[in-house]
Amino acid sequence: MVLDFYKKRSFWIRVAVIALLIALGVWMFFIGKQHTILLDNNRSGDYRPLDEVAVSIDGSEPLDIWSRMRDQMIVTGQGHTLTVTYVDDNWQEQTITRELDIPVGEVYMLLSLPYLINNPDSPQEEWLTHFESQAVAVTSDEGSDIVTDETAAFSSF
């Protein structure tokens, strides 16, 4: 009778440990997921790019982005605080602070700075969108030589 009690207890302890490990793995997935945010200071619809914008995410060192530039910040986790500092048309320094929630499955997100600055109260989906790379994989025909050495051209001399 006492032996059955210990068998049941050890079974439930094992189940609890396995459940705890699964919960820990799910939690680590969410807090450790990295996302790349592309900060875009190009024309967005009717909004022209700003001359200079300083962007900081979660209190990091501000990143200066000039007109018609795109830069990136790599962040970890889902929720972030975005701070954008710029000079308006009246030469007054303005700061916009927004909360930023990145969906779990997204790797690259495009943040339109001109749209955000001209519509600071707009929903996040309007200025932060999914980014799909337009890169095309290059494949070679069989039998063609691909030279990977920069000095290979000098071997014929």
SVG drawing of the C-alpha trace seen along z (x, -y; Angstrom):
<svg xmlns="http://www.w3.org/2000/svg" viewBox="-5 -78 57 80">
<polyline fill="none" stroke="black" stroke-width="0.4" points="0.0,0.0 2.8,-2.4 4.7,-1.4 1.7,-2.3 1.5,-5.8 5.2,-6.5 4.7,-5.2 1.8,-7.6 3.6,-10.5 6.7,-9.9 4.5,-9.7 2.9,-13.0 6.2,-14.6 7.5,-13.5 4.4,-14.8 4.8,-18.2 8.5,-18.4 7.7,-17.6 4.9,-20.2 7.3,-22.8 10.0,-22.1 7.5,-22.5 6.2,-25.8 9.8,-27.0 10.5,-26.1 7.5,-28.1 8.3,-31.0 12.0,-31.0 10.7,-30.9 8.7,-34.1 11.3,-36.1 14.3,-35.0 12.8,-35.4 14.8,-38.0 13.2,-40.4 14.7,-42.8 13.0,-46.1 13.9,-48.0 13.6,-51.7 12.6,-53.4 13.0,-57.1 11.8,-57.1 8.7,-58.6 5.6,-57.0 2.6,-57.9 2.1,-61.7 4.6,-62.0 8.1,-63.1 11.2,-61.8 12.5,-63.8 16.0,-65.3 17.2,-63.5 15.4,-61.3 16.8,-59.7 15.2,-56.4 15.6,-54.4 14.0,-51.2 13.8,-50.2 16.1,-53.0 19.0,-51.9 21.5,-54.3 19.6,-56.5 20.2,-55.6 20.4,-58.6 18.6,-58.1 19.0,-60.6 16.6,-61.4 16.0,-58.4 17.9,-56.0 17.0,-52.6 18.7,-51.1 17.9,-48.2 17.7,-47.4 17.6,-43.9 15.4,-43.4 14.5,-40.5 11.1,-39.8 7.6,-40.9 6.9,-44.2 9.0,-47.3 9.0,-51.0 9.8,-53.1 11.1,-56.7 11.4,-58.9 13.0,-62.3 13.0,-64.7 12.9,-68.5 9.6,-69.7 9.0,-72.4 9.2,-75.1 12.6,-73.9 11.2,-72.6 12.5,-69.2 9.6,-66.8 9.5,-63.4 7.1,-60.6 6.9,-57.6 4.9,-54.5 4.5,-51.0 5.4,-48.4 4.1,-44.8 5.7,-42.5 3.8,-39.4 5.5,-36.1 6.0,-34.7 7.5,-37.9 11.2,-38.0 11.5,-41.3 9.2,-44.3 9.3,-47.6 8.7,-50.7 7.8,-53.8 9.1,-56.8 7.4,-59.5 4.0,-57.9 4.5,-57.5 5.6,-61.1 2.7,-62.5 0.1,-60.2 1.4,-59.6 -2.0,-58.3 -2.6,-55.9 -2.8,-52.2 0.4,-50.2 -0.6,-48.2 -0.4,-51.3 3.2,-52.2 4.7,-48.8 4.2,-46.2 5.5,-42.8 8.7,-43.0 9.3,-40.4 12.7,-40.4 12.8,-40.8 16.1,-39.0 16.3,-36.3 18.4,-33.2 20.9,-32.9 21.6,-29.4 24.3,-28.5 24.0,-26.1 25.7,-22.8 29.1,-22.8 29.8,-26.5 32.7,-27.6 32.1,-30.0 35.3,-31.9 35.5,-32.6 39.1,-33.7 39.8,-37.4 43.3,-36.6 42.2,-33.8 42.2,-36.2 46.0,-36.6 46.8,-32.9 46.8,-33.1 49.8,-35.5"/>
</svg>
